[in-house]
Amino acid sequence: MITQCIKTRIYIHRPMSVLLVIALLIPVMSCSISRSAGFEDISVEECYTLIQENKNNPDFIILDVRTPAEYASGYIENAVNIDYYEDDFEETLDTYGKNKTYLIYCRTANRTASVMSIMQRLEFTEVYNMQGGINAWISAGYPVVY
């Protein structure tokens, strides 16, 4: 009888334990969600609007993470080129201000997915990734500099 009572108690308390674990995980999950809140994929139309709204903002930086040869084939006005394939890419990126606003792009948005993760790990706070990269930008008819 005592054994049956103990088993019943454990069974009754198990749902409470699950609720306790869930209650403890919610703040942890909220922290990781809020940390990535400043990281967003946006369309080329939204990128164009973002650039126009920040034309005179010294805290807005456009990063082109393509190779120098790709960059020379056409880039967004005022974009800074940091080659993703360089050995010191991460160290170079880490020298930039973490609290500035960044718009990043590459050729087709494949490299920028990795760059977003790197920037998040380096504790940048606001980063926008251009969906489709410079190819989508050009296809939409937006200007590039040669």
Secondary structure, DSSP 4 states (H G I P E B T S, - for coil): -HHHHHHHHHHHHHHHHHHHHHHHHHHHHHHHHHHTTTEEEE-HHHHHHHHHHTTT-TTEEEEE-S-HHHHHT-B-TTPEE--TTSTTHHHHHHTS-TTSEEEEE-SSSSHHHHHHHHHHHTT-SEEEEETTHHHHHHHTT---B-
